[in-house]
């Protein structure tokens, strides 16, 4: 059954690729004949509409008016939700969502202004309603402007001579890119960048899961002794198998585009890629061809993916063509760079990438990754964008990213995806920093465990402060029963009436705009 499904998907990709090529040829001939752009668009309207549904293409975006109406409803909804949440711990995730929605609103207003939507009464009403909802949300929630309320815009991992940065595109709900770095015991290093295909139903987290399975296979100590090409092909097969095993009829299929670079301790360079993730070698800061080389060619037809082309190879549950594995000749360079299409759409040539770097960044992986990602955000940064950098200078190669400085290495290091399947950190909290780190969710659980252990030891030891704290909790009725329960001497427990009043007020929504008493938590 899987073979039949894959064959059908391959035929579909081929048909869309032919359509894209025919469309590009027709557009070129119309331009040669002197047709105006609006005439070209009118003639090719049917082809453009069909190409929006090609496998691997981004979902068809709604019209500006539709998007403004949707964002208006979402802004009102998140405003009502924030109005009901009073404690910082409860508001944190909602503030992240609100910040993303406001980013999308600002982008849509720019698009509406550019399209002169205000000339039509329906368009003007949609713009004004969205603008009013955004103003109201900002006015009632001043903590939106605090730095801590910003969404998790980037995920950064680094080690000696290697670094990755993955950032959510401006206005996007989440980041569907992923990156990982691996340092092997023999001194070899691997960098991978994965770009999730958002048109597939199981797109959320697909890139993270693929990168985790890929790096787990690369770093498996039981599989040592393989050539770089063998290791990369085995990692590709393991990642595809992990993605396919997750499929259920309810969850649907997932798909990714990816590229990986394997640099050997002996100076060899091997790449593997499927789709539109690119690998570059940067050699300097000059503006000519000597600035570097592009090591991979996109798997697209009918133009590149940013100009309407169709992606002909990608890894999916229902489509698993062979990747392109290439062993490259030695090229002099200082940096190896792996980037997703969200970044290279602004800097396509090696000289364009090198022009974003300073003299120091041309040999420093951390600084290079930071400067390339910052330049992408400054250029627009609408799509998710990710960069992985390996320094190729002798000094960087001699250092061991595992941390002992010997150059021999002792263990495989997986940055950012250290424990596949582990609990993810809450929004705004970096999940991983160094090898062996505990995910933030697990660390939070451990902090509560340590706090309970301290309290229990204080109670058993009869410490005065602990006894005072316990007495305060009992006095407030935290450990007591419901309203109306009687304590010693037939008197109602202190605090039970207050709890009962808060419950009644909450059910009647009388405290919707009020403030909860300082000493009493929301009783739920």
URBELQUI-V590646 format. One record per residue. RES is the residue in one small letter. D_CENTER is the distance of its C-alpha to the mean C-alpha in Angstrom with 1 decimal. Layout:
# URBELQUI-V590646
res:d_center
RES:D_CENTER
RES:D_CENTER
This chain:
# URBELQUI-V590646
res:d_center
x:32.6
x:29.3
x:31.3
x:32.5
x:29.0
x:27.7
x:30.8
x:30.4
x:26.8
x:28.1
x:30.9
x:28.6
x:26.4
x:29.7
x:31.1
x:28.1
x:28.2
x:32.0
x:31.4
x:29.0
x:31.6
x:34.4
x:32.6
x:32.0
x:35.6
x:36.9
x:35.0
x:36.5
x:40.0
x:39.8
x:38.8
x:41.8
x:44.1
x:43.3
x:41.4
x:39.6
x:35.8
x:36.3
x:38.7
x:36.3
x:33.7
x:36.3
x:37.5
x:34.1
x:32.8
x:33.2
x:31.4
x:28.5
x:28.2
x:28.3
x:25.8
x:23.1
x:23.3
x:23.1
x:21.1
x:17.7
x:18.0
x:15.7
x:17.3
x:20.3
x:19.6
x:22.2
x:24.9
x:24.7
x:27.3
x:25.5
x:22.2
x:24.2
x:26.0
x:22.9
x:21.3
x:24.7
x:24.8
x:21.4
x:22.3
x:25.6
x:24.1
x:21.8
x:24.8
x:27.0
x:24.7
x:24.5
x:28.3
x:28.7
x:26.6
x:28.6
x:27.2
x:24.4
x:22.9
x:22.8
x:21.6
x:18.5
x:16.0
x:18.0
x:17.8
x:14.0
x:14.4
x:17.4
x:15.8
x:13.2
x:16.2
x:18.4
x:16.1
x:16.3
x:20.0
x:20.7
x:19.2
x:21.3
x:24.3
x:24.1
x:24.0
x:26.9
x:28.9
x:28.5
x:29.7
x:32.5
x:31.7
x:34.0
x:37.1
x:36.9
x:37.7
x:35.1
x:32.4
x:33.7
x:33.7
x:30.1
x:29.1
x:31.3
x:30.2
x:26.5
x:27.7
x:29.8
x:27.2
x:24.8
x:27.8
x:28.8
x:25.4
x:25.4
x:29.1
x:28.9
x:25.9
x:26.5
x:24.0
x:21.2
x:22.3
x:22.0
x:19.4
x:18.5
x:17.5
x:14.7
x:11.2
x:8.7
x:8.1
x:7.6
x:7.7
x:11.0
x:13.4
x:16.8
x:20.3
x:23.5
x:23.1
x:19.4
x:16.1
x:12.4
x:10.1
x:6.5
x:6.2
x:5.3
x:8.5
x:11.5
x:12.3
x:9.4
x:9.2
x:5.6
x:2.3
x:4.2
x:4.7
x:6.2
x:9.4
x:12.5
x:16.0
x:19.3
x:22.7
x:25.7
x:29.1
x:30.9
x:28.9
x:26.7
x:23.0
x:20.1
x:16.8
x:14.3
x:11.4
x:10.0
x:9.1
x:9.1
x:12.2
x:11.7
x:15.5
x:15.8
x:16.3
x:14.4
x:11.1
x:9.1
x:8.1
x:10.2
x:8.4
x:8.4
x:11.9
x:13.1
x:12.4
x:14.1
x:17.0
x:17.4
x:17.6
x:19.8
x:22.2
x:22.3
x:23.1
x:25.6
x:28.9
x:31.0
x:30.0
x:31.0
x:33.3
x:31.5
x:31.2
x:27.9
x:28.1
x:29.0
x:26.2
x:23.5
x:25.1
x:25.3
x:21.6
x:20.8
x:23.3
x:21.9
x:18.3
x:19.7
x:22.1
x:19.5
x:17.6
x:21.0
x:22.3
x:19.7
x:21.1
x:23.3
x:24.9
x:23.2
x:19.6
x:20.0
x:18.8
x:15.4
x:14.9
x:13.0
x:14.0
x:14.1
x:16.3
x:17.7
x:20.4
x:23.1
x:25.4
x:28.6
x:30.7
x:33.4
x:31.5
x:30.6
x:27.4
x:26.1
x:23.1
x:21.7
x:19.6
x:19.2
x:18.1
x:16.9
x:15.2
x:17.9
x:19.6
x:22.0
x:24.7
x:25.5
x:29.1
x:29.9
x:29.7
x:32.2
x:31.7
x:33.4
x:32.5
x:33.0
x:29.6
x:28.0
x:27.3
x:24.8
x:24.9
x:23.3
x:24.1
x:21.8
x:22.7
x:23.5
x:26.8
x:28.1
x:26.1
x:22.6
x:19.6
x:19.3
x:23.0
x:23.4
x:23.7
x:23.0
x:20.9
x:23.5
x:21.8
x:18.6
x:18.1
x:18.5
x:20.5
x:23.2
x:23.1
x:23.3
x:25.1
x:25.8
x:23.5
x:25.0
x:26.0
x:27.8
x:29.7
x:30.1
x:33.2
x:33.1
x:31.9
x:32.4
x:29.2
x:27.6
x:23.9
x:21.9
x:18.6
x:16.0
x:13.8
x:11.9
x:13.8
x:11.8
x:13.6
x:16.8
x:17.8
x:19.0
x:20.4
x:21.8
x:24.6
x:24.8
x:27.0
x:24.4
x:21.9
x:24.8
x:26.0
x:23.0
x:24.1
x:27.0
x:29.6
x:28.0
x:24.5
x:25.9
x:26.5
x:24.0
x:20.6
x:19.1
x:20.6
x:19.8
x:16.0
x:16.3
x:18.6
x:16.8
x:13.6
x:16.0
x:18.0
x:15.3
x:14.6
x:18.4
x:18.8
x:16.8
x:13.0
x:12.8
x:10.4
x:6.9
x:8.5
x:8.7
x:12.1
x:14.0
x:17.6
x:20.7
x:23.9
x:26.9
x:29.7
x:32.2
x:31.6
x:27.9
x:28.8
x:31.5
x:29.3
x:27.9
x:24.2
x:25.2
x:27.2
x:30.9
x:31.5
x:33.8
x:32.0
x:32.6
x:29.7
x:30.0
x:26.9
x:23.7
x:20.7
x:17.2
x:14.8
x:11.8
x:12.7
x:16.2
x:17.1
x:15.7
x:16.1
x:16.6
x:15.9
x:12.5
x:12.9
x:13.4
x:11.3
x:12.0
x:13.0
x:11.8
x:12.1
x:13.8
x:15.9
x:18.8
x:20.0
x:21.6
x:19.8
x:19.7
x:16.6
x:16.8
x:17.8
x:20.5
x:21.6
x:22.0
x:24.2
x:26.2
x:26.9
x:28.4
x:30.4
x:31.8
x:32.8
x:34.6
x:36.4
x:37.6
x:38.9
x:40.6
x:42.3
x:43.4
x:44.9
x:46.7
x:48.0
x:49.4
x:47.8
x:48.9
x:45.5
x:44.0
x:47.0
x:46.8
x:43.1
x:44.0
x:47.0
x:44.8
x:42.5
x:45.5
x:47.1
x:44.1
x:44.2
x:40.8
x:42.4
x:45.1
x:45.5
x:45.4
x:47.4
x:51.1
x:51.0
x:53.9
x:54.0
x:57.1
x:60.2
x:59.0
x:56.8
x:53.4
x:50.6
x:49.4
x:46.1
x:46.4
x:47.7
x:44.9
x:42.3
x:44.2
x:44.3
x:40.6
x:40.0
x:42.5
x:41.0
x:37.5
x:38.9
x:40.7
x:37.7
x:40.1
x:37.6
x:34.8
x:35.1
x:36.8
x:35.8
x:36.0
x:38.7
x:37.6
x:38.8
x:37.8
x:34.4
x:33.4
x:35.4
x:33.0
